């Protein structure tokens, strides 16, 4: 699977509306057949930083995502409210879901 984490630095005056702005992009991506998850979080240290954790089943699914119309329109929608180019980590990893943490087991 492709596992991707992206950090978005948003203009302070746009931070409260950011999730609404990316709502259509999020919904469309989650509906893609090869999307495993597409989850947003907001930094607890910086209220203007949003983190996207996403995963796609395989090369074809990742390629279909970045080739989709909603990918382009999603980036175009967020571009005006970003402070800087987003930071990304994108890796192909084994598996197709979350695994249980071996170091911290809860019975």
N, C-alpha and C positions, 0 to 999 in steps of 0.2 A: 504494500500500500504506500501511497504518498502521504507523508505526515508533514504538515506545514503550520508554522507559527508566524504570525505577522503582528508587528507593533505599529500602531497608528498614533501619531501625535497630532491632536486636534486643537484648533484655535480655541482659547478659553470661552469666547462668546458663542461658540457652536457646540460645545461639549454636551450640553443638556439635550440637544436635538439630534445628536449624531446617530443614536440607535434608530430613531424614526427615519432618518435619511437613508440608512443602509437596510431598512426593513424589506423593501421589495427585492433587493439583491440577495439578502439572506434567504428569504422564502423560495426564490427561484433556484438558488444553489442547493438548498436542502431537498428540493424536488428532483434533482438530477439522479438518474438511476445509479450512477457510480459513486455518489457522495455518501460517505460513511458518517461524517458529522461536520458541523459548521457552527462553532460555538464562540460567542463573544464574551469577554470579561472586561471589567474596568479596573485599572490599577488602584490598589488601596493606598499607594504612596503618591500618585500623581493623577488627579481626577480628569486630566486632559489626555491621558494615555489609554487607548483601548487595545486589547489583545485578542486576536482571532486565532483559534485553534481549529484546524480543518484537516480532513483526511479524505482521500479518494482511493477507490478500490485498486486501480492499476493505471498503467500508462494511458490507455484509451480514455479512461474516465477523467484523468487529470487534463489530458489534451482537449477533450470535449468541453471541460469547464472553461479553460482559458480561451477557447474559440467561440464560446456562446455569446449571444447578443447581450444577455444580462450581465456577463462579466464586464464587457466594455461599458455598458450604461451604469453599472455599479461603481466602477472606478471613476467615470466622469462625474457622477453625483457627489462622490466624496472629495474629489480633487480640490474644489474651491475652499473647503474648510480645513484642509490639512496644513500643518506648519512646515513639514519636511517630507521627503521621500520616506515611505514606510520601510522598516527593517524587517527582513524575512530570514527564516531558516526553513529550508525545504529539503527533505530527505526521503529516499525510498527505503522503507524498513520492512522487515518480515512481519507477518500477521495481518489481521483484518479487523481488529477490535482492541479494546483496552484489556490489559491483563491485570490480575490481582497482584498487589505489591507484596513481594516475598518477605521483605524486612519488617512489615507491620501487618500482622494477621489479626483480624477481629473475629472471634467465635460467635 
